[in-house]
Amino acid sequence: MLRTILVILLILMLLGVLPIWPHSVSWGYWPGGLVGTLLVIVIILLLLR
C-alpha cells in the first residue's frame, strides 16, 4: 500500500516540475530529471522485491 502511494506521489511530483507549466519554466530540466531518476529507482526496487 505504501509503495503504491510513493509511486503515485513521485509521478505527480514529476508532472508538477516539468517545464511546461508556467510556474516551472525558469527552473529548467534538472528538477524533472531528478524526480524522474527517483521514480525509476523506486520502480526498479519495487520490481526486484
DOTILO-860884 format. One record per residue: residue in three letters; residue number from 1; chain; x, y, z of N, C-alpha, C in turn. Coordinates in pm, 1 decimal. Example, Ala and Ser with C-alpha at 12.3 -4.5 7.8 and 13.67 -1.06 7.14 Angstrom:
2
<kolro><r>ALA</r><k>1</k><c>A</c><n_x>1319.0</n_x><n_y>-569.0</n_y><n_z>780.0</n_z><ca_x>1230.0</ca_x><ca_y>-450.0</ca_y><ca_z>780.0</ca_z><c_x>1320.0</c_x><c_y>-330.0</c_y><c_z>780.0</c_z></kolro>
<kolro><r>SER</r><k>2</k><c>A</c><n_x>1285.0</n_x><n_y>-225.0</n_y><n_z>708.0</n_z><ca_x>1367.0</ca_x><ca_y>-106.0</ca_y><ca_z>714.0</ca_z><c_x>1290.0</c_x><c_y>3.0</c_y><c_z>787.0</c_z></kolro>
//
This chain:
49
<kolro><r>MET</r><k>1</k><c>A</c><n_x>82.4</n_x><n_y>-119.5</n_y><n_z>0.0</n_z><ca_x>0.0</ca_x><ca_y>0.0</ca_y><ca_z>0.0</ca_z><c_x>86.7</c_x><c_y>125.7</c_y><c_z>0.0</c_z></kolro>
<kolro><r>LEU</r><k>2</k><c>A</c><n_x>186.6</n_x><n_y>128.3</n_y><n_z>85.3</n_z><ca_x>274.7</ca_x><ca_y>244.3</ca_y><ca_z>95.4</ca_z><c_x>356.4</c_x><c_y>262.6</c_y><c_z>-32.1</c_z></kolro>
<kolro><r>ARG</r><k>3</k><c>A</c><n_x>394.2</n_x><n_y>151.3</n_y><n_z>-94.4</n_z><ca_x>471.4</ca_x><ca_y>159.4</ca_y><ca_z>-219.1</ca_z><c_x>389.2</c_x><c_y>222.9</c_y><c_z>-329.8</c_z></kolro>
<kolro><r>THR</r><k>4</k><c>A</c><n_x>263.2</n_x><n_y>186.4</n_y><n_z>-338.0</n_z><ca_x>175.8</ca_x><ca_y>242.1</ca_y><ca_z>-439.8</ca_z><c_x>158.8</c_x><c_y>392.7</c_y><c_z>-419.9</c_z></kolro>
<kolro><r>ILE</r><k>5</k><c>A</c><n_x>141.5</n_x><n_y>433.4</n_y><n_z>-296.9</n_z><ca_x>128.2</ca_x><ca_y>576.0</ca_y><ca_z>-266.1</ca_z><c_x>256.3</c_x><c_y>649.5</c_y><c_z>-302.7</c_z></kolro>
<kolro><r>LEU</r><k>6</k><c>A</c><n_x>371.8</n_x><n_y>589.7</n_y><n_z>-274.8</n_z><ca_x>500.3</ca_x><ca_y>651.7</ca_y><ca_z>-307.5</ca_z><c_x>517.1</c_x><c_y>669.0</c_y><c_z>-458.2</c_z></kolro>
<kolro><r>VAL</r><k>7</k><c>A</c><n_x>481.6</n_x><n_y>568.5</n_y><n_z>-535.6</n_z><ca_x>492.7</ca_x><ca_y>577.5</ca_y><ca_z>-681.6</ca_z><c_x>397.2</c_x><c_y>683.8</c_y><c_z>-735.3</c_z></kolro>
<kolro><r>ILE</r><k>8</k><c>A</c><n_x>274.6</n_x><n_y>688.2</n_y><n_z>-687.0</n_z><ca_x>178.2</ca_x><ca_y>788.1</ca_y><ca_z>-732.2</ca_z><c_x>225.3</c_x><c_y>928.1</c_y><c_z>-695.3</c_z></kolro>
<kolro><r>LEU</r><k>9</k><c>A</c><n_x>279.1</n_x><n_y>944.3</n_y><n_z>-576.3</n_z><ca_x>330.8</ca_x><ca_y>1073.7</ca_y><ca_z>-533.5</ca_z><c_x>447.4</c_x><c_y>1118.9</c_y><c_z>-621.4</c_z></kolro>
<kolro><r>LEU</r><k>10</k><c>A</c><n_x>538.0</n_x><n_y>1028.3</n_y><n_z>-654.7</n_z><ca_x>650.2</ca_x><ca_y>1063.9</ca_y><ca_z>-740.6</ca_z><c_x>604.4</c_x><c_y>1098.9</c_y><c_z>-882.2</c_z></kolro>
<kolro><r>ILE</r><k>11</k><c>A</c><n_x>503.8</n_x><n_y>1029.9</n_y><n_z>-932.4</n_z><ca_x>450.4</ca_x><ca_y>1062.8</ca_y><ca_z>-1065.5</ca_z><c_x>387.1</c_x><c_y>1201.7</c_y><c_z>-1065.0</c_z></kolro>
<kolro><r>LEU</r><k>12</k><c>A</c><n_x>312.6</n_x><n_y>1232.8</n_y><n_z>-960.2</n_z><ca_x>252.8</ca_x><ca_y>1365.5</ca_y><ca_z>-950.1</ca_z><c_x>358.9</c_x><c_y>1474.2</c_y><c_z>-936.1</c_z></kolro>
<kolro><r>MET</r><k>13</k><c>A</c><n_x>465.5</n_x><n_y>1445.4</n_y><n_z>-860.7</n_z><ca_x>575.1</ca_x><ca_y>1540.9</ca_y><ca_z>-848.7</ca_z><c_x>643.1</c_x><c_y>1561.1</c_y><c_z>-983.4</c_z></kolro>
<kolro><r>LEU</r><k>14</k><c>A</c><n_x>660.2</n_x><n_y>1453.4</n_y><n_z>-1059.3</n_z><ca_x>722.9</ca_x><ca_y>1463.4</ca_y><ca_z>-1190.5</ca_z><c_x>638.6</c_x><c_y>1550.9</c_y><c_z>-1283.3</c_z></kolro>
<kolro><r>LEU</r><k>15</k><c>A</c><n_x>508.1</n_x><n_y>1535.2</n_y><n_z>-1278.7</n_z><ca_x>420.4</ca_x><ca_y>1618.3</ca_y><ca_z>-1361.7</ca_z><c_x>423.7</c_x><c_y>1764.3</c_y><c_z>-1316.5</c_z></kolro>
<kolro><r>GLY</r><k>16</k><c>A</c><n_x>441.6</n_x><n_y>1787.2</n_y><n_z>-1188.2</n_z><ca_x>443.6</ca_x><ca_y>1924.1</ca_y><ca_z>-1135.8</ca_z><c_x>570.3</c_x><c_y>2000.7</c_y><c_z>-1168.3</c_z></kolro>
<kolro><r>VAL</r><k>17</k><c>A</c><n_x>682.1</n_x><n_y>1931.4</n_y><n_z>-1185.1</n_z><ca_x>808.4</ca_x><ca_y>2002.0</ca_y><ca_z>-1209.8</ca_z><c_x>848.9</c_x><c_y>2003.7</c_y><c_z>-1356.0</c_z></kolro>
<kolro><r>LEU</r><k>18</k><c>A</c><n_x>768.2</n_x><n_y>1946.5</n_y><n_z>-1444.3</n_z><ca_x>800.7</ca_x><ca_y>1954.6</ca_y><ca_z>-1586.4</ca_z><c_x>796.9</c_x><c_y>2100.6</c_y><c_z>-1631.6</c_z></kolro>
<kolro><r>PRO</r><k>19</k><c>A</c><n_x>888.8</n_x><n_y>2140.3</n_y><n_z>-1717.4</n_z><ca_x>896.1</ca_x><ca_y>2282.6</ca_y><ca_z>-1755.1</ca_z><c_x>788.3</c_x><c_y>2327.5</c_y><c_z>-1853.4</c_z></kolro>
<kolro><r>ILE</r><k>20</k><c>A</c><n_x>675.8</n_x><n_y>2259.1</n_y><n_z>-1859.0</n_z><ca_x>566.6</ca_x><ca_y>2302.9</ca_y><ca_z>-1946.1</ca_z><c_x>466.9</c_x><c_y>2389.3</c_y><c_z>-1870.0</c_z></kolro>
<kolro><r>TRP</r><k>21</k><c>A</c><n_x>476.0</n_x><n_y>2390.7</n_y><n_z>-1737.7</n_z><ca_x>384.6</ca_x><ca_y>2469.0</ca_y><ca_z>-1656.1</ca_z><c_x>442.0</c_x><c_y>2609.1</c_y><c_z>-1636.4</c_z></kolro>
<kolro><r>PRO</r><k>22</k><c>A</c><n_x>357.6</n_x><n_y>2711.0</n_y><n_z>-1626.9</n_z><ca_x>407.7</ca_x><ca_y>2848.9</ca_y><ca_z>-1612.8</ca_z><c_x>495.2</c_x><c_y>2871.0</c_y><c_z>-1489.3</c_z></kolro>
<kolro><r>HIS</r><k>23</k><c>A</c><n_x>467.1</n_x><n_y>2801.9</n_y><n_z>-1379.9</n_z><ca_x>544.7</ca_x><ca_y>2825.9</ca_y><ca_z>-1258.1</ca_z><c_x>682.7</c_x><c_y>2761.6</c_y><c_z>-1262.7</c_z></kolro>
<kolro><r>SER</r><k>24</k><c>A</c><n_x>706.5</n_x><n_y>2668.6</n_y><n_z>-1356.2</n_z><ca_x>834.0</ca_x><ca_y>2597.0</ca_y><ca_z>-1356.3</ca_z><c_x>915.4</c_x><c_y>2618.5</c_y><c_z>-1483.0</c_z></kolro>
<kolro><r>VAL</r><k>25</k><c>A</c><n_x>879.7</n_x><n_y>2715.4</n_y><n_z>-1565.2</n_z><ca_x>952.5</ca_x><ca_y>2737.7</ca_y><ca_z>-1690.2</ca_z><c_x>1096.4</c_x><c_y>2780.1</c_y><c_z>-1663.1</c_z></kolro>
<kolro><r>SER</r><k>26</k><c>A</c><n_x>1119.0</n_x><n_y>2863.5</n_y><n_z>-1564.5</n_z><ca_x>1253.8</ca_x><ca_y>2914.5</ca_y><ca_z>-1538.1</ca_z><c_x>1342.5</c_x><c_y>2813.4</c_y><c_z>-1465.5</c_z></kolro>
<kolro><r>TRP</r><k>27</k><c>A</c><n_x>1288.5</n_x><n_y>2703.3</n_y><n_z>-1418.5</n_z><ca_x>1367.1</ca_x><ca_y>2605.1</ca_y><ca_z>-1345.5</ca_z><c_x>1457.6</c_x><c_y>2522.6</c_y><c_z>-1435.9</c_z></kolro>
<kolro><r>GLY</r><k>28</k><c>A</c><n_x>1419.9</n_x><n_y>2505.8</n_y><n_z>-1560.5</n_z><ca_x>1496.4</ca_x><ca_y>2419.8</ca_y><ca_z>-1649.7</ca_z><c_x>1453.2</c_x><c_y>2274.6</c_y><c_z>-1633.2</c_z></kolro>
<kolro><r>TYR</r><k>29</k><c>A</c><n_x>1541.6</n_x><n_y>2184.8</n_y><n_z>-1676.9</n_z><ca_x>1506.0</ca_x><ca_y>2042.2</ca_y><ca_z>-1676.4</ca_z><c_x>1556.3</c_x><c_y>1966.1</c_y><c_z>-1554.4</c_z></kolro>
<kolro><r>TRP</r><k>30</k><c>A</c><n_x>1642.2</n_x><n_y>2024.5</n_y><n_z>-1472.1</n_z><ca_x>1702.5</ca_x><ca_y>1945.7</ca_y><ca_z>-1365.1</ca_z><c_x>1602.6</c_x><c_y>1896.8</c_y><c_z>-1259.9</c_z></kolro>
<kolro><r>PRO</r><k>31</k><c>A</c><n_x>1499.4</n_x><n_y>1971.9</n_y><n_z>-1219.0</n_z><ca_x>1404.9</ca_x><ca_y>1913.6</ca_y><ca_z>-1121.2</ca_z><c_x>1329.7</c_x><c_y>1793.4</c_y><c_z>-1177.5</c_z></kolro>
<kolro><r>GLY</r><k>32</k><c>A</c><n_x>1289.4</n_x><n_y>1802.8</n_y><n_z>-1303.4</n_z><ca_x>1218.3</ca_x><ca_y>1691.1</ca_y><ca_z>-1366.1</ca_z><c_x>1307.7</c_x><c_y>1569.5</c_y><c_z>-1381.0</c_z></kolro>
<kolro><r>GLY</r><k>33</k><c>A</c><n_x>1433.3</n_x><n_y>1594.3</n_y><n_z>-1413.7</n_z><ca_x>1529.1</ca_x><ca_y>1484.6</ca_y><ca_z>-1425.4</ca_z><c_x>1554.7</c_x><c_y>1418.0</c_y><c_z>-1291.7</c_z></kolro>
<kolro><r>LEU</r><k>34</k><c>A</c><n_x>1562.5</n_x><n_y>1498.0</n_y><n_z>-1187.5</n_z><ca_x>1586.1</ca_x><ca_y>1443.4</ca_y><ca_z>-1053.2</ca_z><c_x>1468.1</c_x><c_y>1358.7</c_y><c_z>-1007.3</c_z></kolro>
<kolro><r>VAL</r><k>35</k><c>A</c><n_x>1347.6</n_x><n_y>1409.8</n_y><n_z>-1023.2</n_z><ca_x>1229.3</ca_x><ca_y>1334.5</ca_y><ca_z>-981.5</ca_z><c_x>1210.6</c_x><c_y>1211.9</c_y><c_z>-1070.0</c_z></kolro>
<kolro><r>GLY</r><k>36</k><c>A</c><n_x>1239.6</n_x><n_y>1224.8</n_y><n_z>-1199.4</n_z><ca_x>1230.7</ca_x><ca_y>1109.9</ca_y><ca_z>-1289.6</ca_z><c_x>1328.9</c_x><c_y>1000.2</c_y><c_z>-1252.1</c_z></kolro>
<kolro><r>THR</r><k>37</k><c>A</c><n_x>1450.8</n_x><n_y>1041.4</n_y><n_z>-1213.8</n_z><ca_x>1550.2</ca_x><ca_y>943.2</ca_y><ca_z>-1169.7</ca_z><c_x>1505.2</c_x><c_y>872.5</c_y><c_z>-1042.4</c_z></kolro>
<kolro><r>LEU</r><k>38</k><c>A</c><n_x>1450.6</n_x><n_y>948.4</n_y><n_z>-948.7</n_z><ca_x>1398.9</ca_x><ca_y>886.8</ca_y><ca_z>-825.7</ca_z><c_x>1284.8</c_x><c_y>790.3</c_y><c_z>-856.7</c_z></kolro>
<kolro><r>LEU</r><k>39</k><c>A</c><n_x>1199.1</n_x><n_y>827.1</n_y><n_z>-949.9</n_z><ca_x>1088.4</ca_x><ca_y>739.7</ca_y><ca_z>-987.8</ca_z><c_x>1138.7</c_x><c_y>610.1</c_y><c_z>-1049.0</c_z></kolro>
<kolro><r>VAL</r><k>40</k><c>A</c><n_x>1238.4</n_x><n_y>618.3</n_y><n_z>-1135.6</n_z><ca_x>1295.1</ca_x><ca_y>498.0</ca_y><ca_z>-1196.8</ca_z><c_x>1359.6</c_x><c_y>409.2</c_y><c_z>-1091.0</c_z></kolro>
<kolro><r>ILE</r><k>41</k><c>A</c><n_x>1432.0</n_x><n_y>468.0</n_y><n_z>-996.8</n_z><ca_x>1495.7</ca_x><ca_y>390.1</ca_y><ca_z>-889.9</ca_z><c_x>1390.7</c_x><c_y>318.3</c_y><c_z>-805.7</c_z></kolro>
<kolro><r>VAL</r><k>42</k><c>A</c><n_x>1283.4</n_x><n_y>389.2</n_y><n_z>-770.4</n_z><ca_x>1177.9</ca_x><ca_y>328.4</ca_y><ca_z>-688.5</ca_z><c_x>1109.8</c_x><c_y>214.8</c_y><c_z>-764.6</c_z></kolro>
<kolro><r>ILE</r><k>43</k><c>A</c><n_x>1083.1</n_x><n_y>235.0</n_y><n_z>-892.7</n_z><ca_x>1019.6</ca_x><ca_y>128.8</ca_y><ca_z>-972.0</ca_z><c_x>1110.0</c_x><c_y>7.4</c_y><c_z>-983.4</c_z></kolro>
<kolro><r>ILE</r><k>44</k><c>A</c><n_x>1240.4</n_x><n_y>28.2</n_y><n_z>-1004.7</n_z><ca_x>1333.8</ca_x><ca_y>-83.6</ca_y><ca_z>-1011.2</ca_z><c_x>1339.4</c_x><c_y>-159.4</c_y><c_z>-878.5</c_z></kolro>
<kolro><r>LEU</r><k>45</k><c>A</c><n_x>1340.7</n_x><n_y>-85.1</n_y><n_z>-767.6</n_z><ca_x>1341.9</ca_x><ca_y>-150.1</ca_y><ca_z>-636.8</ca_z><c_x>1212.8</c_x><c_y>-229.1</c_y><c_z>-612.8</c_z></kolro>
<kolro><r>LEU</r><k>46</k><c>A</c><n_x>1100.6</n_x><n_y>-175.5</n_y><n_z>-660.1</n_z><ca_x>974.3</ca_x><ca_y>-248.6</ca_y><ca_z>-643.7</ca_z><c_x>972.8</c_x><c_y>-376.0</c_y><c_z>-727.9</c_z></kolro>
<kolro><r>LEU</r><k>47</k><c>A</c><n_x>1031.5</n_x><n_y>-369.6</n_y><n_z>-846.6</n_z><ca_x>1032.5</ca_x><ca_y>-487.6</ca_y><ca_z>-932.7</ca_z><c_x>1130.2</c_x><c_y>-594.5</c_y><c_z>-883.4</c_z></kolro>
<kolro><r>LEU</r><k>48</k><c>A</c><n_x>1234.7</n_x><n_y>-554.9</n_y><n_z>-814.4</n_z><ca_x>1332.5</ca_x><ca_y>-650.8</ca_y><ca_z>-764.1</ca_z><c_x>1283.5</c_x><c_y>-722.4</c_y><c_z>-637.9</c_z></kolro>
<kolro><r>ARG</r><k>49</k><c>A</c><n_x>1185.3</n_x><n_y>-669.1</n_y><n_z>-571.0</n_z><ca_x>1133.7</ca_x><ca_y>-733.9</ca_y><ca_z>-449.7</ca_z><c_x>1041.0</c_x><c_y>-839.6</c_y><c_z>-482.6</c_z></kolro>
//
